[in-house]
Each structure stands twice: as structure tokens, then as C-alpha cells.
Amino acid sequence: MKTCKSVLVAGALLVSGTAVSAGFPATFEALDTNGDGYISNEEANARKDLTKSWQAIDKNTDNKLDITEFDAFEGKGRYTTPEESEEPEPGAAPY
């Protein structure tokens, strides 16, 4: 029964958005606990990567993150455009 209780507690924490586990980054909405549309320094403490890079992420230096700043940070380095030299597969849609 010990395993079942652990799984239930972990699942409840993930659903509620109160805990962030490695491999499960929180969404903007989960981090914005007061619902004001911004992530404050205090709210960002739930994720070490946000607090570590805070000055670089907060582009307009208003000491809070809006959805645009958060999305830019989350997407950084995750998408690279195809090389110009790549040949599309026959019948594939252009990119």
C-alpha cells in the first residue's frame, strides 16, 4: 500500500501545480499562483532554472515575467529551422 499512497500524493501534487519535478516543467498558469497574468520572483522560485536565469529572461526589467517572456525562455534552443541545403521529401509540404 505504501507505493499506492506515494503515487497518489505525487499525482495530486502534479495536478495541483504546487510542485515541479525534474522532467515535468510547470506551465505559465501553474507558476502564476495568484492569477495576475505574471510570474513574480516569488512564484518563479518553484523552478530553479527560472530563478537562475531571471535577469536574462525578464527582457523589459519590470521584475516579473509575462507570457511572452516565459514562452521565449521555454522555447529557447528547442526548435531549429531546417538547413537551406536540406531537400524536402517528395510530396512533403514546404516548410
MODELLER restraints for C-alpha pairs under 7 A, 6 or more apart:
rsr = mdl.restraints
at = mdl.atoms
rsr.add(forms.Gaussian(group=physical.xy_distance, feature=features.Distance(at['CA:13:A'], at['CA:19:A']), mean=5.59, stdev=0.5))
rsr.add(forms.Gaussian(group=physical.xy_distance, feature=features.Distance(at['CA:17:A'], at['CA:26:A']), mean=6.96, stdev=0.5))
rsr.add(forms.Gaussian(group=physical.xy_distance, feature=features.Distance(at['CA:17:A'], at['CA:30:A']), mean=5.03, stdev=0.5))
rsr.add(forms.Gaussian(group=physical.xy_distance, feature=features.Distance(at['CA:20:A'], at['CA:26:A']), mean=6.05, stdev=0.5))
rsr.add(forms.Gaussian(group=physical.xy_distance, feature=features.Distance(at['CA:20:A'], at['CA:46:A']), mean=6.55, stdev=0.5))
rsr.add(forms.Gaussian(group=physical.xy_distance, feature=features.Distance(at['CA:20:A'], at['CA:47:A']), mean=6.91, stdev=0.5))
rsr.add(forms.Gaussian(group=physical.xy_distance, feature=features.Distance(at['CA:28:A'], at['CA:67:A']), mean=6.86, stdev=0.5))
rsr.add(forms.Gaussian(group=physical.xy_distance, feature=features.Distance(at['CA:31:A'], at['CA:39:A']), mean=6.45, stdev=0.5))
rsr.add(forms.Gaussian(group=physical.xy_distance, feature=features.Distance(at['CA:31:A'], at['CA:43:A']), mean=5.90, stdev=0.5))
rsr.add(forms.Gaussian(group=physical.xy_distance, feature=features.Distance(at['CA:31:A'], at['CA:44:A']), mean=6.70, stdev=0.5))
rsr.add(forms.Gaussian(group=physical.xy_distance, feature=features.Distance(at['CA:32:A'], at['CA:38:A']), mean=6.08, stdev=0.5))
rsr.add(forms.Gaussian(group=physical.xy_distance, feature=features.Distance(at['CA:32:A'], at['CA:39:A']), mean=5.12, stdev=0.5))
rsr.add(forms.Gaussian(group=physical.xy_distance, feature=features.Distance(at['CA:32:A'], at['CA:43:A']), mean=6.45, stdev=0.5))
rsr.add(forms.Gaussian(group=physical.xy_distance, feature=features.Distance(at['CA:33:A'], at['CA:43:A']), mean=6.83, stdev=0.5))
rsr.add(forms.Gaussian(group=physical.xy_distance, feature=features.Distance(at['CA:37:A'], at['CA:66:A']), mean=6.68, stdev=0.5))
rsr.add(forms.Gaussian(group=physical.xy_distance, feature=features.Distance(at['CA:38:A'], at['CA:64:A']), mean=6.04, stdev=0.5))
rsr.add(forms.Gaussian(group=physical.xy_distance, feature=features.Distance(at['CA:38:A'], at['CA:65:A']), mean=5.35, stdev=0.5))
rsr.add(forms.Gaussian(group=physical.xy_distance, feature=features.Distance(at['CA:38:A'], at['CA:66:A']), mean=4.86, stdev=0.5))
rsr.add(forms.Gaussian(group=physical.xy_distance, feature=features.Distance(at['CA:39:A'], at['CA:64:A']), mean=5.49, stdev=0.5))
rsr.add(forms.Gaussian(group=physical.xy_distance, feature=features.Distance(at['CA:39:A'], at['CA:65:A']), mean=4.92, stdev=0.5))
rsr.add(forms.Gaussian(group=physical.xy_distance, feature=features.Distance(at['CA:39:A'], at['CA:66:A']), mean=6.60, stdev=0.5))
rsr.add(forms.Gaussian(group=physical.xy_distance, feature=features.Distance(at['CA:40:A'], at['CA:63:A']), mean=6.92, stdev=0.5))
rsr.add(forms.Gaussian(group=physical.xy_distance, feature=features.Distance(at['CA:40:A'], at['CA:64:A']), mean=4.69, stdev=0.5))
rsr.add(forms.Gaussian(group=physical.xy_distance, feature=features.Distance(at['CA:40:A'], at['CA:65:A']), mean=6.57, stdev=0.5))
rsr.add(forms.Gaussian(group=physical.xy_distance, feature=features.Distance(at['CA:41:A'], at['CA:64:A']), mean=6.59, stdev=0.5))
rsr.add(forms.Gaussian(group=physical.xy_distance, feature=features.Distance(at['CA:44:A'], at['CA:50:A']), mean=5.98, stdev=0.5))
rsr.add(forms.Gaussian(group=physical.xy_distance, feature=features.Distance(at['CA:44:A'], at['CA:51:A']), mean=6.09, stdev=0.5))
rsr.add(forms.Gaussian(group=physical.xy_distance, feature=features.Distance(at['CA:45:A'], at['CA:51:A']), mean=6.10, stdev=0.5))
rsr.add(forms.Gaussian(group=physical.xy_distance, feature=features.Distance(at['CA:57:A'], at['CA:69:A']), mean=6.18, stdev=0.5))
rsr.add(forms.Gaussian(group=physical.xy_distance, feature=features.Distance(at['CA:57:A'], at['CA:73:A']), mean=6.29, stdev=0.5))
rsr.add(forms.Gaussian(group=physical.xy_distance, feature=features.Distance(at['CA:58:A'], at['CA:64:A']), mean=6.65, stdev=0.5))
rsr.add(forms.Gaussian(group=physical.xy_distance, feature=features.Distance(at['CA:58:A'], at['CA:65:A']), mean=5.87, stdev=0.5))
rsr.add(forms.Gaussian(group=physical.xy_distance, feature=features.Distance(at['CA:58:A'], at['CA:69:A']), mean=6.52, stdev=0.5))
rsr.add(forms.Gaussian(group=physical.xy_distance, feature=features.Distance(at['CA:59:A'], at['CA:69:A']), mean=6.95, stdev=0.5))
